[in-house]
Amino acid sequence: MYGAELQVTYRATQNLTFMAQGDYIRGKVDDDSNGNLPRISPMKTIFSVDYKTNEMTLMAQVTHMFEQDKVAEFESTTDSYTLVDVNASYYTDFMGTDAELFLKGRNLLDEEARVHTSFLKDLAPLPGRSVEIGVRMNF
């Protein structure tokens, strides 16, 4: 097995941060099969931007999973997909209690995404597009 992972973070201002990340792993076996180890995660890239203040947090992230076609015997390939996620939070004091108002968007492109390392990938893909609005209070 061999692989690599790289992450670069750039803090543009005190509040604004950019991040890029990528990873790759390859697993082979020397025997009579096709030489590929099963359930090896495909190459992945992540790009994100975060903006944070004392009162709010804004985040956007794009994750791209490449196709996995280097598969073991009796294992199926997995298509590539791109996930776009966003988060927005506003922090405040509500009647002496810390409160967070938030909005989360997941898989905004409504991609069909299947995790190659999952035994259930052919039966249960990742969730489709979702939006969540909520309030979290700590007391």
Buried (B, 14 or more C-beta within 10 A) or exposed (E): EEEEEEEEEEEEEEBEBEBEBBBBBEBEEEEEEEEBBBBBBBBBBBBBBBBBEEEBBBBBBBBBBBEBEBBBEEBEEBBBBEBBBBBBBBBEEEEEEEBBBBBBBBBBEEBEBBBBEBEEBEEEBBEEEEEEEEEEEEE
